[in-house]
Amino acid sequence: MSKNKRAFLKASSAVTGNLSAAWFALAIISPNFTAISTTEAIIVSLTRDIIFGILWLIITMFIERIIS
């Protein structure tokens, strides 16, 4: 693997890892600071945020597997 490709994949892995962390943080923070009034809307918001966090974490794992 060339140095440029490896560097790009390493940077992409770091970015996707941070995106995953951001989605999990959003799942924790957003219900406390938004004006969501129904329990149903809160559950949908939490579910969406957790799913996207897991998705970005899986993408990070695939990129890391390619690097090593």
N, C-alpha and C positions, 0 to 999 in steps of 0.2 A: 504494500500500500504506500502510495506516495506521501511525502510530508504534508503537502497542501491538503490532500483529501483527509488525512488523519487529523490535521488541525481543524478543518471544517467540521468533521464529525464530532470532535471533542467539544468544540464551541456549541454545536447543535445540541449535544447531550446536556451541556450545562444549561442552555436556554430552556429546553423541555423540562428538565428537572425543576427549574425555578417556576415554570408555568404550572407544573403539578402542585408545588408547594403553595402557589398563589391561589389555586382553585380550592385547596383544602382550607386555607386561611379564610377565603371568602365564605366557605360553608359554615365556619365558626362565627365569623364577625357579622355577616350580612343580616341574619335574623334579629340581631340585637339593635341594629342601627337603621333599619328600614321601617317603613310604615305599612308593613304587611299585616293585615288585620285578621285574616282567616288562617286557621290551622292548616287547611288544605294547601294554601299558597306557600306556607312555610315548608311543608313537607316536599312539595314540588321543587322549591328552590334548593333545599338541602340535597335532595336526590340528584338534581341536575349538577350541582357543584361537585358532589362526591364522584359522580360518574365521569365528569370531565377531568377531575384530579387523577382518577385511576387510569383513564385513557392516556393522559400525558405521561404518567409514570410507566405505563407499558411501552410507549414510544421511546422513552428514555432507556429502558432496559434493552430494547431491540438495537438502538444505536450503540450502546455500550458493548453489546455482544458482537456487533460488526467491528468495532475498534479492536477488541481483544482477539 
